[in-house]
């Protein structure tokens, strides 16, 4: 909801993305900030990791249309 790409999507496209996400909602800027804080302050020994912060979107399969190119 807080990106330029999100505002370019139709309501139907937004609902498809949300329903595809296991948590059935979009993330918040605070949730991203919390992860950044954890990585930089709390997990200072952690290196070379990939952490998905997508509400389970990557586990939802291919049931929705992709975001149009150039809209992110």
URHU-V668629 format. One record per residue. N is the residue number from 1. OMEGA is omega in radians with two decimals (* if undefined). D_FIRST is the distance of its C-alpha to the first C-alpha in Angstrom with 2 decimals. Layout:
n/omega/d_first
N/OMEGA/D_FIRST
N/OMEGA/D_FIRST
This chain:
n/omega/d_first
1/-3.02/0.00
2/3.09/3.76
3/3.11/5.83
4/-3.13/8.35
5/-3.13/8.64
6/-3.10/5.57
7/3.12/7.05
8/-3.13/10.33
9/3.03/10.17
10/3.11/12.11
11/3.11/11.42
12/3.11/13.90
13/3.10/12.34
14/3.14/9.02
15/3.09/11.55
16/3.12/13.63
17/-3.13/11.26
18/-3.13/10.61
19/3.10/14.37
20/-3.10/15.30
21/-3.06/13.90
22/3.10/16.73
23/3.08/14.89
24/3.05/13.32
25/3.04/9.87
26/3.11/6.88
27/3.13/7.92
28/3.04/7.78
29/3.14/9.19
30/3.12/12.37
31/3.08/12.76
32/3.12/12.76
33/3.11/15.10
34/3.12/17.23
35/3.11/17.81
36/3.10/18.74
37/-3.13/21.05
38/-3.11/22.61
39/-3.03/23.37
40/-3.07/24.79
41/-3.03/26.64
42/-3.05/27.35
43/-3.04/27.87
44/3.12/29.87
45/-3.10/32.20
46/3.09/29.58
47/3.00/29.67
48/-3.12/28.71
49/3.00/26.21
50/-3.14/23.17
51/3.11/20.67
52/3.09/17.90
53/-2.99/14.80
54/3.10/13.05
55/-3.10/13.61
56/-3.13/16.53
57/-3.08/15.03
58/3.13/18.12
59/-3.02/20.37
60/3.13/19.15
61/-3.07/21.31
62/-3.04/20.97
63/-3.13/20.25
64/3.10/17.40
65/3.08/17.52
66/3.06/16.51
67/3.14/13.84
68/-3.11/16.05
69/3.08/17.79
70/-3.09/16.82
71/3.11/13.21
72/*/11.90
